[in-house]
Amino acid sequence: MASSIYIYDNMKEFERFYKGFLTEPMKKINIVDMYINDKSKLWIVTNTNQEKERPRLQKSLVHFRNGNIYGYQNDKTVLILHDKMKFNKKKMQLEFFPRFLRKPMLSWRVDRYFESTIPNKNKIIDYNMKFYDYEMDRINFILKND
């Protein structure tokens, strides 16, 4: 199964989609950090457990379950900060490190976008509201609402 990215307009839309599964621990895992490696791979770091596990580095989405990424980092690894992610609704892509008049450093196709009835002009990802669904191999992002 391939990994996917879902984007929600607000927390209410996220809770409606996961209405029966919010209490399950593997459905809503907080993402601690996100990295880009070699300008083509997305690394996510969670604190799921403390067991030693070797991540699959050949995949385009690499999940570090125990929060230990320090042995795998190199000079091509870039930390994604809070204001460096943007959702491009027109292209249905999530852009990391967007640049003016140039392509972003990395862009991923968004599989589903859950839009509420209220129009939201601001398409910036809320950095504190990002979750990983381990069972479905899905990253869930929620847009920032002002």
N, C-alpha and C positions, 0 to 999 in steps of 0.2 A: 504494500500500500504506500502510495506517495504521500509526502507531507503536504499540508495545505494551510492556507492563511485565511482566516475569517475576520472581518472587521464589522464592528457594531457602532451605531451612532451614540448610544448611551448605555449605561449599566442596566437599565430597565429592559432593553432589547436582549442583552446578554442573558439576563435572568429568565426571560421568557423562553429563550431557545434551550437553555439548560435547566428547565424548571424542575425536573425530577432528579437531577444528578448533581446538584450543587453541593450536597453533603459528602459525596464520594471523594476521597482524597486524590485519586489519580485523574480526575476530570478537570480540576481547577488548581493547578500548581502555579504558584507565583514564580515568574521569571526574575532572577536576581540580576543578571547581566546578559548583554548580547554583544557579540563580536563579529567582525567580518574578517575572514582569512583568505588570502590570495585573491581578493576582489571578486570571488565567485562563490564562496561558501559562507553560510550563516551558522554561527555557533551560539547556542543558548545555554545558559548556566542556571540550574535549579538546585535547591537543597532538599531533594527528595529523600535520600537515605545516606548512610555513611559507608556503605559497602564499596569495596574497590571494584571498579568496572572500567574496562577499556572501551572508549568510544569508537564508533565507526567513522574514521576520518575521511573515508572515500566518498561518503554521502554529501549531498549539497546542504542538508540540514543536519548538524551534529548536535546531539543532546548530551551535555555533561551533567549527570545526575547528582553527584555528590559535591558539587561546587568547586571541585579541584581542577582548574584549567591551567594552572601555572606551569606544569610540566610540558604542556603542548604549545604554549605561546612562542611566537618568534617575532622577528622584526616586521613581518607582513600582516600581523594581527592588529586590528584597529577596534577599539572600544566604541560602541554606539552610545552617544550621549543623549540626554533628554530632548534636545531640540533638533536632532539630526534624522528624524523619521517623518515622512509626509505621505499621505495617501493621495494619489492622483486618480480622481474618480473618472475622469475622461478616458484614461488609458487602462483603468482598473489594475493599477500597479502600486505596490508599496515601495517607495523610494528611500534609500538610505544615503545620507549625505547629499541631499539635492543641491544642485548648483544652478546659478542663473546663466541661461543661454548655453548650457552644456548638459551632457547626460549625467545622471547621478552615478555615484561610485558602484552601487549595486541596486538593481530593481528586481522585485519578485512579483509574479502574477498573483492577484488576489482572487481566491476561488469564489467567495461569497461576500456580499456586502449587505448587511441588514440595515435598511434605511427606515427611520421613523417618519411620522407624518410631519414633524416640524423640520423645515429646511435648515440645514446646517451648512453655513458657508465656510466655516473653519474646518479644514481637513487635516489637522495636526494630531498625531497620535499622543494620547495621554501616557506618559512614560511609566507612571505608577500603576496603570491598569493594563497589564499584559499578562496573559495566562497561557499555560501549555497544557493541552489535553494529551496525556500519555497514551491512553487507550486508542484514540483515533489519530494520533500523530498530527495534531493540529495546533497552530498558534492562534490565539484569540487576542485581538487588539480592540481597544475601545477608544473612540475619538474624544478629544478634549472639547468639553462644552463650556462656553463662557456665559 
